[in-house]
Amino acid sequence: MEKKKMQLVIDSFNRELSAAEQQQLNQWLQADEALQAEAQKLQRLHTVMGEAALPFRPFIATRVMGRLEKRREATLQQGIVFAFKRFALPVLAAAVILLLIALTGSNTFSIDALLGVEQLQPAYLSDFILYTP
């Protein structure tokens, strides 16, 4: 219940209260001296903060927006790094498994089998090396 009372006091400074809310707040303030003291503290703080409005230089908004944009870019980069870390090892494992299946299927583990040139005949070697599409 105390949270509800404090929230209503805070809301009274931030927005226009309805008639029922204003009546409820007045009843609570009359019945509770601690709440009344807290409301007075908030009133003083609200007054001081309203009077102490400091002017901002024109470039402040540009700097703030620049920082927000950098933060968005950093968040995107962190997401990409996270996704890479998450999927890199499983993809590498799948590639190794597929490579082992391909090598064991050809019954040879030579470099020629790995490159797919085991059936290349010496007569066609120059055509293979100099191939241009």
Secondary structure, DSSP 8 states (H G I E B T S, - for coil): -HHHHHHHHHHHHHS---HHHHHHHHHHHHH-HHHHHHHHHHHHHHHHHHHT-----THHHHHHHHHHHHHHHHHHHHHHHHHHHHHHHHHHHHHHHHHHHHHHHTT---HHHHHT-TT--GGGHHHHHT---
